[in-house]
Amino acid sequence: MSPAATASASQSPRSIVIVGGGIVGASIAYYLSRATAAAAATAAAAASRPRITLVEASAAPAPGASGKAGGFLALDWHGAATASLAALSFKLHRQLADQDNGAEKWGYREVETWQVNVDSSLKERNAKRTKGSPIQWLDQDIVKSTQNMGGSGTTAQVTPRKLTQHLVDEAQDAGVETFFSTRATGLEFDDAGKVTGVRVAATQGGNERTLEATDLVLAAGPWTGSLVTSLFPRKLMPSHLKGAASIDGSRAHSVILESPPAHPLSADCLFTEMAYGAGGRSAGAPELYCRPDGTAYVCGGSDDVPLPDLADDVGFDAKKVDALIEQSRILSPSSLDVDKGAKVVARQACYLPISNRTGNPIVGGKDGVYVAAGHSCWGITNSLGTGKVLAELLLDGKATSADIRSLMPQ
């Protein structure tokens, strides 16, 4: 960037560029847009309102785990480092759903959550059951035990892709500029090494352009680590990004099954341990999240296939997906057997973003460079709180809604 352009930029409103259009990036854009709109009450304040831009390499929001996750929310299942953020997020999920009709728009509802142990050999042996399961659509003849893990307002669910789209739509309505099918390809720096611009280009190829940036937020899920190392030359990488450079992904498989109208599912989420097959010699631990639209999201079967270049390139292992369909049939022949009227809506996989160095999400930053990634399986639960505290850090210089001291990049 030329000296003249740099001088002009310094006199302009702040320009915040968020890279990553999943639920975390969308949440940051949403809460930033709400905070800056509320602050721009006068003409003078409006003129200095920060420009906010969201950049996503895929053609639509939530191309990765944000669009293929189960959407399970838990208030108090978290460790000390994330407990405050999780409590804030859980509250914000309920508030947003109440405010914007989330029950209808993205399937928000409270659920009961259960640990279910199953052994299909019980039926083979005609073993006597001592107690039935409260989950009526399960095969009662194979359930060994059912234990409540959460509920009564402490566990809930959303459909993540729909929620992410809502956040993006609201952010756009509030003035956030969005670039989809657009990759961040490089950065521009001033003489002091501060980021002044983000170079972007069409994902499928095209000329680069530069987005002015006084502040950069990297929220690209499992791709955050590769972005850090590709965007920042080694000598210009801020020291507080070193932990984020190790963020990668672990692939997890899932299917979505639609139950027959005559055999509906209940408002329950299940964590299972299964022994099944001949003599109960096969094992599985699928998680089932029943959604209000009559579908069950069933997930399990992780592996170490390397992260592809783009979310659009993520594939799945057909055997792992088929195993989930088989396990679902065994759990519920009435509601989840594709040979008895259930329908397979989706076969898929996604990469959970893993913070290899810290074991916790990395949320925060300084000197115009911020990170929000590495949430593992809790990205949907903690998304709204992450957006809220990042907006506070960017606009006020400190996070006040939750204690994220243990999550700040070092």
CORDACOR-V374816 format. One record per backbone hydrogen bond with DSSP energy under -1.0 kcal/mol. NH is the residue of the N-H (numbers start at 1). CO is the residue of the C=O. If there is no record, write none. Layout:
BEGIN
nh: (NH:NH)
co: (CO:CO)
END
This chain:
BEGIN
nh: (6:7:8:9:10:12:16:17:18:19:20:26:27:28:29:30:31:32:33:34:35:36:37:38:39:40:41:46:47:49:51:53:54:55:56:62:67:73:75:83:86:87:88:89:90:91:92:93:94:95:96:97:98:99:100:102:105:106:108:109:111:112:113:114:115:116:117:118:119:120:122:124:125:127:136:138:139:140:142:144:145:147:149:150:154:156:157:158:159:163:164:165:166:167:168:169:170:171:172:173:174:175:176:177:179:181:182:183:185:186:188:190:193:196:197:198:199:200:201:203:205:209:211:213:214:215:216:217:218:219:223:224:227:228:229:230:231:232:236:241:242:245:246:247:248:250:251:252:254:255:256:257:258:259:263:268:269:270:271:272:273:274:275:276:280:281:282:284:287:288:289:290:291:294:296:297:298:299:300:303:313:314:321:322:323:324:325:326:327:328:329:330:331:332:336:340:342:343:345:346:348:350:352:354:356:359:362:363:364:366:369:370:371:372:373:376:378:382:386:387:388:389:390:391:392:393:394:395:396:397:407)
co: (2:3:4:5:6:9:51:215:53:217:55:22:23:24:25:26:27:28:29:30:31:32:33:34:35:36:39:42:43:46:14:16:177:18:179:21:64:156:154:79:82:83:84:85:86:87:88:89:90:91:92:93:94:95:96:97:101:102:102:157:155:267:150:269:147:271:145:273:142:275:119:120:121:122:134:135:331:138:139:117:117:115:113:113:151:73:109:71:106:159:160:161:162:163:164:165:166:167:168:169:170:172:171:52:54:58:56:201:199:199:197:194:190:188:188:211:186:209:183:181:202:200:198:196:15:15:368:17:370:19:220:221:223:224:225:226:227:228:233:238:239:241:243:244:354:352:303:350:348:298:346:296:343:294:260:266:112:288:114:286:116:284:118:282:277:278:276:274:299:270:297:268:295:291:257:289:255:287:253:251:310:311:317:318:319:320:321:322:323:324:325:326:327:328:332:337:337:258:256:256:254:252:250:248:354:355:373:407:371:369:366:216:364:218:362:353:375:378:382:383:384:385:386:387:388:389:390:391:392:393:404)
END
